[in-house]
Amino acid sequence: MSDNDNNGRHVTASRPLKAGIYAPIPAFFLPDSEDLDLPSFENHVLRTASAGVGPLLAGSMGEAIHLSHIERSTLIKTARKVLDNAGLVSVPIIAGIGAGSTRECIELAKEAAGAGADCAIAICSGYFAGALAGNRKALKAYWAELSQKSPIPVMVYNYPGAAGGIDLDSDLITELAIECPNLAGVKLTCGDVGKLTRIAATVSEPSFASVHPRKNKGAPFLVLGGFTDFVLPGAYANGHGAITGLANVAPHAVVKLFQLCEESKADLSLLPEAQRLQGIIARADATIAKTSIAGTKFLLEKLYGYGGNPRRPLAPIEPAVAEALWEHSHTRDLVRLERELSAKAS
């Protein structure tokens, strides 16, 4: 995704970012060596993208903290090749570039761009959260510098659970959106619907794009949830979808929910069905999220024949917990819905 030509003029992205559903794709590992399992990764990228889900690589679900720089680039190159070979050339790739320092994040952004990523997403490291959490100036400077020096657009990743409790408020995120033209959105894994509403009230205004134009015309500022349990209220607050781990397990179901939410704005007769799907998906999201990465990988293994375990020190899911997850009514309802929708798509 290019942003400016040599004369500094705006250039429309070749693979623009759009409202919709994205999934933080897991990294899969061989059982003995813990080397990357690229065939499983390729299979999964194609499976989710074919259902209409965009890939986010090297995020929290992708165990970015466990990946080397070379492995991150390998995953981006592999995903781009798989997508292009399948004719999905317009599907953008978002790459995680979170690291301990701003300097390293910028390095990762450049490497991601070189490997074929169209957009980056960055979380603030929680290692020095005690010093950063209350330092609004430092937090703002982090994303400002990163977006300024990144060759591709950057998203803000707000996830207190993975950032030592650092939780950006809506005012700070809105200020960043206004002041940093190379920022392309925010992922709210804080789960705060009110925060989404407040940010969207500014960036989703029709005048925002002209008053505060993006450096890259194909990378508007998207306000995305980090879970699927508020896709419906997010849509009616003028949000733009979600980046959600549940879309790995049930991509057709989550995409269908987003589509119904958007279509119901023009046709209220669709709202009851959107509400029904939102209930099934919200319950499953809460249940599956409790088992973290290992639980999602277990479900992928159960449903699609690949998944494996996280890299150590993350432990695999305990057998009793796995069985309880599979038999849980929330999981069963989601699996039933996904199979129904995937059969229709086929």
N, C-alpha and C positions, 0 to 999 in steps of 0.2 A: 504494500500500500504506500504509494508515494504521496508526498504532501506539497512540496514546492518544486518548481523547475529551477533551472540555474539562474533565472532572472528574478527569483523570489515570488513569482506569481502563484496563486492558489491553483492546485491541481485536484481534480476529482479522483477519489480513490478507485483503484481497479477492483477492489473487493470491499465495498462499503459496509459499514456496520449498520445493522437495522434492529429495530425493536423485535423482540422475540425471545426464544428460549435457548440458552447456552448451557453446556454441561462442563464442569471441571473433570476432565478425563483422567481416570486413574493411570498411574504408571504400573505396568505389569512386570513381574520378575520371575525368572526361572527358579524352581524350588530349591535347587542345591547351591548354585553359585550366587543367586540374587542379581545376576546380570539382567539387563532389560530383555523382556520377552516381547520382541517386536511383532511377531505374527499375531499374538493376542491383541496387542495395541492397534495394529492395522485393522483387524477385524472389528474392534470396538469403535474406532473412529468412523469407519464406513457404516456400521450399523446405526449409530446415533445420527450421523449427518444425513443418512438416507431417510430418516424419520423427520428431518427438519430441525435438528438440534445442532447448534454451532459448537465447535470444540474450543475449550480453554485448556491449555497445556501447562504443566508445571505450576498448578495451583495447590491449595491445601489438600484436596482430594488426590491430587497427583503426586503427593509427597515431595514437593519441590525441595524441602529442607534436606531430603535424602539423596538428591540428584546432584551430580557434578555439572559444571558448565557444559562440558562436551555432551553429556547425556541429555541435557535440556535441548541443545541444538539438534541432536540426533532425532529426538522425538518430533521437533518442529519440521525438520526435513522429511521425515518419514510420513507424517500426517499430510503434508502438502502434496507429496507424491501420490499417496493413496487417493486423496480427494481429486486431484487432477486426472488421474488414470480412470476414475469412476465418472468423469464428466462433471464433477462438482467444483468446477474451477472458480465459481463466484463465491464459494463459502469462505469467509474470512477465518483466520486463526488468531486467537488471543493467547498471548504467552505470559505466564507469571514471571516477574523479574524481581520479586522480593528478596532481599538479602540484608546483611547486617549494617551496611553503610550505604550512604547515597552514592558514593563513588562506585561501589560494586554493582548497585542497581543500574547505573548508567551503562556500565560495561555489559551487563546482561541484556539491556535494551538494545544495544548495538549488535550484540551477538544474535539476539532473537530476530532482529530485522534482517540480518545477513542470512539467517537460516530460512527465512520465508514467512515470518509472522507479520500480520497486518496491524496488530495492536498489542499493547502491553498492559499488564495490570500489576499494581504494586501495593503491597501492604507495608506498613511501618513496622520495623523489627521491634519486638517486645523486650529485647534483652536489657535495654536501658529504660524500660517503661517508667521506672521511678523518677527519672530525670525528665522524660519526654511528655508523660501523660498530661501534666499541667502546663506545659510550655507551648502555648498556642503559636507563638512566633516560629519556633523550631519545626513544629508539625507542618505548618503552612509552607515554610521554606523547603521542606523535604519534597513535597509534590510539585512545588513551583519549579525548583531547579531540575528535578527529574524530567518533568514534562518539557521544559525548555531545551534540555540537552538530548532528549531521546529522538532518534530519527523516525520513530513511528508514534502515533497517538498513544496516550497513557490513560488508563482508568484508575480511579481511586478504589482501593479495596479496604472497606471498613469492617473488620472482624475482630472485636475485642477479645474473643476467646483464643485467638492465635497471635495476639499482639500485646500480651501482658496486661490486658484490660484497657488499652488505649481505645477510646470510643469518640470518634469525631462527631461534633454536633452539626445540626443542619446549617447553621450560620457559616461555619468554617467551610463546609463543603460547597455551599452556594457561592461564597466569596472566591474559592478556587475556580469554580466553573466560570465565573465572570472574568476573572483576572488572567486565567491561563488558557490561551487559545488552543494548546495542543493536548488539553485534557478531553477525553472522549466519554466520560461517564463515571458512575460510581456503582459498586456492588455493595449492597447493604446486608451483610451477614449478621448485623446486629439485630435483625428482625424487627426493626422499629417502623411500623406503618406510618406513624405520625411524622417521622423524619422524612420518609419517602414523599409524603404528601407535601411537606413544606418545601423540599428541594424542587419537586416537580412543579410546584406553583410558580416558580421562577423560570426554570429552564425549559418547561413545556409551553410557555407563553409563545404565541406566534411571532412576536417581535424579538425574542431572545436571539435567534440565529442571525438576524440582521444587525442588531445592536452589538452583539458579542460574537462575531463570526469565528468559526473554528479555523485553525491553521490548515486543516484538511477538510474540504467540503464533504467528503464521504464519511466523516467521523463525528457525527453530532453528539451532544452530551446526553447520554442515556442514563436513566435512573432505573436501576435493576435491583430486584430483591435477591437475597441470598438463599431463600427457601421458597418452596412452592405453596406454602400455606397461606400466602396473601397475594397470589396472582390476581384474583378477582378484585379485591379492594384496591390493589395497586393500579389495575387498569382503569378503574373509575376515578382514581386520583391523578390520572394522566401520567402514570409510570409507563415503563417500556418493556416489561417482562421480567425475566429472572435468569440468574446464573445459579443452577441448582444441581446438587449431587443426585437428586432423585431422578433427574432426566437420564442418568446412566442406566437405571433399572427399568424405567418405564417411559422411554422417549415419546412414543406415540400418544400416550395418555396426557403427558404434560403439554405437548404441543397442541393437542386438541383442546385442552383447557384454555390455553392462551388464545387460540383462534376464536373459541366461543365467547370469551370475555370481550374481545375486540368487536366481534360481529353483533353482540347483544347491545352495544351502544346505539346501533342503528335499528335493531330489531329486538325489542324487549321480550318477544315471545321465546327467545333463546336463553334468557336469563335463568329460568328454573333449571335447565340442563347444565348450564355453567355452574350454578350453585351446587348441583348434585355432584358433578365431577370435582369441584373444589373441596367438598366434604370428604370424598374418598381419598383424594390426593393429600389433603392436609393431615388427615389421621395417619396415613401411611408415612408421610414425611417425618412426623414427630416420632413415630415408633422406630423407623429404620435409622434415623439420625442418632438415636441413643446408642447404637452399636458402632458408630463411627466408620472409619475407612474399612476396617476388617469386615463389618457387617455388609457393607455395599459389595465388597469383593466376593463374599460368600454368596450373596444373592445372584451376582453375575455368573458365578460358577454353577449355581443351581439351575438358573434359567437358560444360560447360553453356552455353558461348557468351558468357560475360562474365567479367571478371576485371581486365584492364588492368594498368597498372603502379603501383607505389607512388609517392607524392609525392617529388619530389626533396628532399634529396640522395640518397635511397635509389635505387639503380639497378635497372633491370629485369634479369631473369635473362638471362644470355648464351645465345644460340641453341644452342650446343653443349651447355651444361649442361642446358638445357631438354629437348633431345632425349634426353640420357642419362637424365634423370629419368623421362621418359615411357616409355622402353624398359626401365627397370630392372625386374628380376623382382619386386622388392618392390612397386613401384607397380602392375605388371600384376596381381599377385595381389589387391591391394586393390580395384582397379577391377573385376575380375571378381566379387569377393564383393559389392561395392556394387551392381552391376547386377543380380545374382541376387536380392538381398534387396529392392531397390527394385521389381523386376518382381513379386515376390510381394506386396509391399504394395499395388501398383496393382491 
